[in-house]
């Protein structure tokens, strides 16, 4: 895809004015870093960082059949989901392979009209829309609206994020419990605020009108100016989510990987429901997955990158690295791998890093947990 075919977010000009290095990502031109990825990573761990995540897809579901439709679509039971809740779920194919991992919001407008909003991965937005369209034939009262281009999405993540942001909104977001959301105002303009994130830190994700995004972005930076808030790009977002062992679609998740292999069995409500992929997932759970996602700590300083082969001590290939790189917090390389279930309990394995075999110690995930 040429640069002229790439989409831009409502914060595109801000990124360019700030000197960001822009790269193609999931059909958009996105900032990968403004300066040092490590500095942006540490700002998130120690203060707070702002991420433009407007490239994520935002699909709204209205109508009296929305709950039944989403219950057919999702691995998670959302039938009893109260207003103000956000729930992580998966969309699977009939074989139990993961089509996407999503966040589902149940909120209501200021005029008290309830609806569901689904945030999907940017690279999967068109695929999920194509998946949904034929299924809607059985749910004629459901109205699906793609709100992606009309809105922007901003993540504010870090230990100082909540305290600084409480001054900005009509509703104090520190009152929100984890994975809860509310529609409030930022200087009289509507904002959907949720206590969610993808970095392993506490913080918020905001969905706002596209035209309001630059002003709100600047207001948050100003609120955290004395606390060390910093804009961060996709580079820091990737090292942060790796430390927190959060799976990334196209790496730990794809249509050939089932939720139990990926360590996401908690996101499958199998009892008393009929949803797409349900029968396959019940069988996989009963027999056990053939592969399992694990964490590895390679010896030395050379990072193991995606695609590196994982071997047992006898030299047999048992899997592949799905994500890997240096951890700024741990000051050592870390990696996630998908390996044969029989090898997932080995204490040590080897990784072929550009032709050299490196010992690696299996470790529990996540690599990093924020202090409580």
C-alpha positions as CSV (number, residue, x, y, z in Angstrom):
1,X,0.0,0.0,0.0
2,X,1.5,3.3,-1.1
3,X,1.6,6.3,1.4
4,X,-1.1,8.0,-0.6
5,X,-3.5,5.1,0.1
6,X,-2.9,5.1,3.8
7,X,-5.5,6.6,6.2
8,X,-4.6,9.1,8.8
9,X,-6.1,9.6,12.3
10,X,-7.5,13.0,13.5
11,X,-4.2,13.5,15.4
12,X,-2.0,13.0,12.4
13,X,-0.9,16.7,12.1
14,X,-0.1,16.8,15.9
15,X,2.2,13.8,15.5
16,X,4.0,15.4,12.5
17,X,4.3,18.7,14.3
18,X,5.8,16.9,17.3
19,X,8.5,15.2,15.0
20,X,7.1,11.7,15.2
21,X,8.5,9.1,12.9
22,X,5.5,7.9,10.9
23,X,5.2,4.3,9.6
24,X,2.5,2.3,7.8
25,X,0.5,0.2,10.2
26,X,-2.8,-1.6,9.6
27,X,-3.7,0.7,6.7
28,X,-2.8,3.9,8.6
29,X,0.2,6.2,8.9
30,X,0.9,6.0,12.6
31,X,3.7,7.4,14.9
32,X,6.1,4.7,16.0
33,X,8.2,7.0,18.2
34,X,8.7,10.7,18.9
35,X,12.2,10.3,20.3
36,X,13.4,7.3,22.3
37,X,11.2,4.2,22.6
38,X,12.8,3.4,25.9
39,X,12.1,6.9,27.3
40,X,8.5,6.7,26.2
41,X,8.2,3.2,27.7
42,X,9.6,4.4,31.0
43,X,7.3,7.5,31.0
44,X,4.3,5.1,30.9
45,X,5.7,2.9,33.7
46,X,6.7,5.9,36.0
47,X,4.2,8.7,35.1
48,X,1.9,8.4,32.2
49,X,2.0,8.2,28.4
50,X,-0.6,9.1,25.7
51,X,-1.2,6.8,22.8
52,X,-3.2,7.6,19.7
53,X,-5.1,4.4,19.1
54,X,-7.7,5.9,16.7
55,X,-6.8,3.3,14.1
56,X,-8.7,0.7,16.2
57,X,-12.2,0.0,14.7
58,X,-15.3,1.1,16.6
59,X,-18.6,-0.6,15.7
60,X,-21.8,0.4,17.4
61,X,-24.8,-2.0,17.8
62,X,-28.3,-0.7,18.3
63,X,-31.7,-2.3,18.3
64,X,-33.7,-4.7,20.4
65,X,-31.9,-7.8,19.0
66,X,-28.4,-6.6,19.7
67,X,-27.9,-8.7,22.8
68,X,-29.0,-11.9,21.1
69,X,-26.8,-11.1,18.1
70,X,-23.7,-10.4,20.1
71,X,-24.4,-13.5,22.2
72,X,-24.3,-15.5,18.9
73,X,-21.1,-13.8,17.8
74,X,-18.9,-13.6,20.9
75,X,-17.2,-16.3,23.0
76,X,-18.1,-14.2,26.1
77,X,-21.6,-14.1,27.6
78,X,-22.8,-10.5,27.5
79,X,-26.5,-11.3,28.2
80,X,-26.2,-10.2,31.9
81,X,-23.8,-7.4,31.2
82,X,-25.0,-4.3,33.1
83,X,-24.8,-0.8,31.9
84,X,-21.3,0.7,32.4
85,X,-19.4,-2.5,32.0
86,X,-16.7,-3.4,29.5
87,X,-15.9,-7.0,28.7
88,X,-12.9,-8.6,26.8
89,X,-14.1,-11.2,24.4
90,X,-13.1,-13.1,21.3
91,X,-14.8,-13.7,17.9
92,X,-14.1,-17.2,16.7
93,X,-14.7,-19.1,13.5
94,X,-16.6,-22.5,13.5
95,X,-13.3,-24.3,14.2
96,X,-12.6,-22.2,17.3
97,X,-9.8,-20.2,15.5
98,X,-9.6,-16.6,16.7
99,X,-10.9,-14.0,14.2
100,X,-10.3,-11.1,16.5
101,X,-10.1,-10.1,20.2
102,X,-12.3,-7.3,21.1
103,X,-13.6,-5.1,23.9
104,X,-17.4,-4.8,24.2
105,X,-18.9,-1.8,25.9
106,X,-22.5,-1.6,27.3
107,X,-23.3,2.1,27.7
108,X,-26.1,4.6,27.2
109,X,-26.4,8.0,25.6
110,X,-27.1,11.1,27.7
111,X,-30.7,10.6,26.6
112,X,-30.6,7.1,28.2
113,X,-30.6,5.1,25.0
114,X,-28.5,2.0,25.7
115,X,-26.3,0.4,23.1
116,X,-23.2,-1.8,22.7
117,X,-19.9,-0.7,21.2
118,X,-17.3,-3.1,20.0
119,X,-13.6,-2.1,19.6
120,X,-11.8,-4.3,17.1
121,X,-8.2,-4.5,15.9
122,X,-7.4,-2.1,13.1
123,X,-6.1,-4.8,10.9
124,X,-9.3,-6.9,11.4
125,X,-11.9,-4.2,11.0
126,X,-12.9,-4.9,7.4
127,X,-12.8,-8.7,8.1
128,X,-15.1,-8.5,11.1
129,X,-17.6,-6.3,9.2
130,X,-17.6,-8.9,6.4
131,X,-18.1,-11.6,9.0
132,X,-21.0,-9.8,10.6
133,X,-22.9,-8.8,7.5
134,X,-24.4,-12.2,6.5
135,X,-25.1,-13.1,10.2
136,X,-27.3,-10.0,10.5
137,X,-29.9,-11.7,8.1
138,X,-31.2,-13.6,11.2
139,X,-31.3,-10.4,13.3
140,X,-33.1,-7.8,11.2
141,X,-33.7,-5.5,14.1
142,X,-30.0,-5.0,14.8
143,X,-28.4,-1.8,13.3
144,X,-24.6,-1.9,13.0
145,X,-22.8,1.5,12.5
146,X,-19.1,1.8,11.8
147,X,-18.1,4.8,14.0
148,X,-14.3,4.6,13.3
149,X,-13.9,7.6,11.0
150,X,-16.3,9.8,13.0
151,X,-14.4,9.3,16.3
152,X,-10.9,9.2,17.7
153,X,-9.5,7.0,20.5
154,X,-6.8,8.1,23.0
155,X,-5.2,5.9,25.7
156,X,-3.7,7.5,28.8
157,X,-1.7,4.9,30.7
158,X,0.5,5.1,33.8
159,X,0.5,5.3,37.5
160,X,-0.2,9.0,37.5
161,X,-2.8,9.0,34.8
162,X,-5.9,8.7,36.9
163,X,-5.1,11.5,39.4
164,X,-4.2,14.0,36.6
165,X,-7.3,13.1,34.5
166,X,-9.8,13.5,37.3
167,X,-9.7,17.3,36.8
168,X,-10.7,17.1,33.1
169,X,-14.1,15.5,33.0
170,X,-17.5,16.2,34.4
171,X,-17.5,12.7,35.9
172,X,-14.5,11.8,38.1
173,X,-13.0,8.8,36.3
174,X,-11.2,7.6,39.5
175,X,-14.7,6.4,40.5
176,X,-14.7,3.9,37.7
177,X,-13.9,0.4,38.6
178,X,-11.6,-1.6,36.3
179,X,-13.3,-2.5,33.0
180,X,-16.1,0.0,33.6
181,X,-17.0,2.9,31.3
182,X,-19.2,6.1,31.4
183,X,-20.2,8.7,28.9
184,X,-19.2,12.1,30.3
185,X,-18.1,15.5,29.1
186,X,-14.7,17.1,28.5
187,X,-15.3,20.9,28.3
188,X,-19.0,20.3,27.3
189,X,-18.0,17.8,24.5
190,X,-19.0,14.1,24.9
191,X,-16.4,11.6,25.7
192,X,-16.7,7.8,26.4
193,X,-14.2,7.1,29.1
194,X,-13.3,3.6,30.2
195,X,-10.8,2.2,32.8
196,X,-9.1,-0.1,30.3
197,X,-5.8,-0.3,28.6
198,X,-3.1,-2.4,26.9
199,X,0.1,-1.6,28.7
200,X,-0.2,-3.3,32.1
201,X,-0.7,0.0,33.8
202,X,-3.8,1.7,35.3
203,X,-5.3,4.3,33.1
204,X,-8.1,5.3,30.7
205,X,-9.1,4.9,27.1
206,X,-11.2,7.7,25.6
207,X,-13.5,7.7,22.6
208,X,-14.3,11.2,21.4
209,X,-15.5,13.0,18.4
210,X,-12.8,13.1,15.7
211,X,-12.7,16.9,15.6
212,X,-12.3,17.2,19.3
213,X,-9.3,14.8,19.5
214,X,-6.4,17.4,19.2
215,X,-7.9,19.6,21.9
216,X,-8.5,16.8,24.3
217,X,-5.0,15.3,23.6
218,X,-3.5,18.7,24.4
219,X,-5.6,19.1,27.5
220,X,-4.4,15.8,28.9
221,X,-0.7,16.6,28.2
222,X,-1.2,19.9,29.9
223,X,-2.8,18.3,32.9
224,X,0.2,16.0,33.2
225,X,2.9,18.5,32.3
226,X,4.4,18.6,35.8
227,X,4.0,14.9,36.2
228,X,6.1,13.9,33.2
229,X,3.4,12.9,30.8
230,X,4.7,12.1,27.3
231,X,3.3,11.1,23.9
232,X,4.3,7.6,23.0
233,X,4.2,5.7,19.7
234,X,3.6,2.2,18.6
235,X,7.2,1.1,19.5
236,X,6.7,1.7,23.2
237,X,3.2,0.3,23.1
238,X,4.6,-3.0,21.8
239,X,7.3,-3.3,24.5
240,X,4.8,-2.4,27.2
241,X,2.2,-5.0,26.1
242,X,4.9,-7.6,25.7
243,X,6.1,-7.1,29.3
244,X,2.4,-7.4,30.4
245,X,2.1,-10.5,28.2
246,X,-0.9,-9.1,26.3
247,X,-1.4,-11.0,23.1
248,X,-1.3,-9.1,19.8
249,X,-3.4,-10.2,16.8
250,X,-1.1,-11.5,14.0
251,X,1.4,-12.6,16.6
252,X,-0.1,-14.6,19.5
253,X,-3.6,-14.7,17.9
254,X,-4.8,-15.7,14.4
255,X,-7.4,-17.9,12.8
256,X,-5.4,-21.1,13.4
257,X,-5.0,-20.5,17.1
258,X,-7.8,-21.2,19.6
259,X,-8.3,-19.3,22.8
260,X,-7.1,-22.2,25.1
261,X,-3.8,-22.4,23.2
262,X,-3.4,-18.6,23.6
263,X,-4.1,-18.7,27.3
264,X,-7.4,-17.0,26.9
265,X,-9.7,-19.7,28.1
266,X,-11.1,-17.2,30.7
267,X,-12.8,-15.4,27.8
268,X,-14.8,-18.4,26.8
269,X,-18.2,-18.9,28.5
270,X,-19.1,-22.3,27.2
271,X,-22.0,-23.4,29.4
272,X,-25.6,-22.9,28.3
273,X,-24.8,-21.0,25.2
274,X,-24.9,-21.5,21.4
275,X,-22.3,-19.3,19.8
276,X,-20.1,-19.6,16.7
277,X,-17.2,-21.9,17.5
278,X,-18.8,-23.1,20.8
279,X,-18.8,-26.8,19.9
280,X,-15.2,-26.7,18.7
281,X,-14.1,-24.9,21.8
282,X,-15.9,-27.4,24.1
283,X,-14.0,-30.2,22.4
284,X,-10.6,-28.4,22.6
285,X,-11.2,-27.8,26.3
286,X,-12.1,-31.4,26.9
287,X,-9.1,-32.9,25.1
288,X,-6.6,-30.1,25.8
289,X,-5.0,-27.7,23.2
290,X,-2.2,-29.0,21.0
291,X,-0.1,-25.8,21.5
292,X,0.3,-23.5,24.4
293,X,1.6,-19.9,24.7
294,X,4.5,-19.6,27.1
295,X,7.0,-17.0,28.3
296,X,10.8,-17.4,27.7
297,X,13.8,-15.6,29.1
298,X,16.7,-16.0,26.6
299,X,20.2,-16.1,28.0
300,X,22.4,-13.2,27.0
301,X,21.5,-9.9,25.5
302,X,20.4,-10.9,22.0
303,X,16.6,-10.6,21.6
304,X,14.7,-13.4,20.0
305,X,12.3,-12.0,17.4
306,X,9.1,-13.2,15.9
307,X,9.6,-16.3,13.8
308,X,12.7,-17.7,15.6
309,X,12.4,-21.5,16.0
310,X,12.1,-23.0,19.5
311,X,13.8,-26.3,20.2
312,X,13.9,-28.8,23.0
313,X,17.3,-29.8,24.5
314,X,17.5,-32.6,22.0
315,X,17.3,-30.2,19.2
316,X,13.7,-31.1,18.1
317,X,11.6,-28.2,16.8
318,X,8.8,-27.6,19.3
319,X,7.5,-24.2,18.4
320,X,8.1,-20.6,17.3
321,X,8.6,-17.2,18.9
322,X,5.5,-15.1,18.4
323,X,6.8,-11.8,20.0
324,X,10.2,-11.0,21.4
325,X,12.5,-8.1,22.2
326,X,14.3,-6.2,24.9
327,X,12.4,-5.4,28.1
328,X,13.2,-1.8,29.2
329,X,11.8,-2.6,32.7
330,X,13.6,-5.9,33.3
331,X,16.7,-4.8,31.3
332,X,16.9,-8.2,29.5
333,X,15.3,-9.9,26.5
334,X,11.9,-11.5,26.9
335,X,9.8,-13.5,24.4
336,X,6.5,-15.2,24.0
337,X,6.3,-18.5,22.1
338,X,3.7,-20.9,20.9
339,X,5.0,-24.4,21.6
340,X,3.8,-28.0,21.5
341,X,1.8,-28.8,24.6
342,X,4.3,-31.6,25.5
343,X,7.1,-29.0,25.6
344,X,5.2,-26.3,27.5
345,X,6.3,-27.8,30.9
346,X,10.0,-27.9,30.1
347,X,12.0,-25.7,32.4
348,X,14.5,-24.8,29.7
349,X,14.3,-24.7,25.9
350,X,16.5,-23.3,23.1
351,X,15.9,-20.6,20.6
352,X,17.5,-20.4,17.2
353,X,18.5,-16.7,16.9
354,X,19.9,-16.2,13.5
355,X,21.6,-19.5,13.3
356,X,22.9,-19.6,16.9
357,X,21.1,-21.7,19.6
358,X,20.5,-19.8,22.8
359,X,19.3,-21.4,26.0
360,X,16.0,-19.9,27.4
361,X,14.3,-20.4,30.7
362,X,10.5,-20.9,30.7
363,X,8.7,-18.4,33.0
364,X,5.2,-17.6,34.1
365,X,3.4,-14.8,32.3
366,X,3.2,-11.9,32.6
367,X,6.8,-10.7,32.7
368,X,5.7,-7.5,34.5
369,X,2.9,-6.7,37.0
370,X,2.4,-3.2,38.2
371,X,2.8,-2.6,41.9
372,X,-0.5,-2.8,43.8
